[in-house]
């Protein structure tokens, strides 16, 4: 999620930027309250203009697409379509994160005001050769769109002509997982419930019962780590903090701070990096949540040594997406913005699916997915 200032810079001089829909606050004064009704109304106005001037084209019939993203030589190809809110509500589409009511409220209001889902949810499914075979037939044709976005990611889109085979393939898979977009999924469900309550002739087939998604096979999805930084050392000197860390695991200086395996952390204190390795015998690998590095870090270091409470609300902790890299951690500590930084090994798709299958929840800010889906390529109207 970009900040307002970042959105202003990205959309500068570009009236066709879809940020005018997703971050319509950029078209209002900077001091406008984030939940001011004018923000949602402006988003609807901008979306309507894109439809009226032909920037967005409405398909004459239901359609599926393939959406391929290529980043750093890695290719992931997803199927774009709509999924039913009942599958989300009944955990056929499984979750691994808690959602916040205030963010749900905001997104639900956005959907209902727009009368559309402006951005797809990033879903993943167990890999199957059958869908890969179907995809290869489609991608042999010329794409509908082919462009490289400013972040260096190549984006290609194809229309799917034989949709029945894809529908049958996904029925056989029978399960999906929310990778990125828990709040968008939850708001789609809430928006559908509101529309249902207002419709005495509701059948379940209405378009508002479906929400926009891109389904990627799990073996193509890339998860980056979500780093942590803490503002201070909780009243300790650097020497005392390092001594405490040495009692948690094996601590050594390092020139390679990015962890190469789970149970290992890169820790920046002052101008130096340290490598902390936990004793594997102390990690309960049978518990998919307690064995996560983000959980271990919190329980063994953040809470007992640094006094960090609820990471959702504690103002002393911040999070750095893995795409920003180790250099951002060094910058934060060197500048004095943070007293210590932690580099983590990324969560795996196997861990994510195991947690979702068990009906459990990951700690906040556990996963960072790259590349991000581009907004503005696909929009789903509720009517």
WOCORVEN-V567023 format. One record per helix or strand of 3 or more residues. SS is the DSSP state (hx for helix, st for strand). FROM is the first residue (numbers start at 1). LEN is the number of residues. If there is no record, write none. Layout:
BEGIN
{{SS;FROM;LEN} {SS;FROM;LEN}}
END
This chain:
BEGIN
{{hx;4;8} {hx;19;4} {hx;24;4} {hx;37;16} {st;64;8} {st;74;11} {hx;85;5} {hx;101;14} {st;121;5} {hx;129;11} {st;145;4} {st;154;7} {hx;163;11} {st;176;5} {hx;182;16} {hx;207;3} {st;210;8} {hx;218;3} {st;226;5} {hx;238;9} {st;250;4} {st;264;6} {st;272;6} {hx;280;3} {hx;293;14} {st;317;5} {hx;322;13} {st;340;4} {hx;349;9}}
END
